[in-house]
Amino acid sequence: MEINWKKLAKTIKFEPTYNQKHILEHLNQHNTTVGGKRVGKTYLAAFIGLTELLNLNRTIWVVAPTYELAKRIWDPVKRG
């Protein structure tokens, strides 16, 4: 069963920006995005991780150059 990201966002009160919505609507197996500071890349990554964890038979990896950077993504997923 595929999780509907719009319903999940509404449930957890996540209001994606215009650019975040565009990314969510065009997700593929491998995705790359470029953005400056404070555009919501980390929070979007956490939201995508949460949607994948809620799907059956999924494994996700949180990969970052440092533990602290990976923790920024993983902590919101754990709270979700």
N, C-alpha and C positions, 0 to 999 in steps of 0.2 A: 504494500500500500504506500503510495506516494503522499507525503505530507503537503498540504496546501499552505504555502508560505504566507498568503494573505490572511487566512484564518488564524494561523499561529501568531502572526504579528499583532493582530487585533486582540487575541487572547492575552498576550504578555505586554500589551500596550507599547509595542515598538512601532514608531511612525517613521518609516524610511523616507529619506529625502528623495528628490526627483532622480538624482544620479544613482542612489542605492536601489530604487525601484527598477530603473533601467537595467542595472546589473542583475538583479534577482530575476527579471523577466527573460534574460538572455543567458542564463547559466548553461555551461557545457561541462564536459568531463574535466577539462583543464581551463582555468580562467586566469586572466591577468588584468589588473587595473592599476592605473596611475593616478595619483592625486596628491595634493599638498597636505600640509598638516591640518588637522581638525576637519577633515571632510567625512570622517566616519568609516574609514577602511577597517579599523580594528573591530569596531562594534558590529559592522556588517559581517566580518569574518566569523565572529562569535555567533551571530544569528544563523548564518549558513551552517556552521558546525552543529548548532542545536537542531536545526531541521533535519540534518543528516543522521544525527543520533536517534531521532524519533522514528526514523524509517527502520523497518526490519532488516536484519542481516547487513548492517552497515558498520564499517570501521572507519574512523577518521583519524587523521594525524594532524597535530598542531606543530608546525615546524617554523622555527625562527632562529635568528643568529644567537640569541641568548635566552636563558631560562626566563628572565624577567619579561622579555617581549612576548614569549609564548604564554606566560602567565596572564598577560593582559587579555588574551583571547580566551583562554581556558576558564578563568574565573567567572565571567558572565555565563558561560555555558553551564558550569556547575550550579549556578544560582537558578538558571532557567528551569 
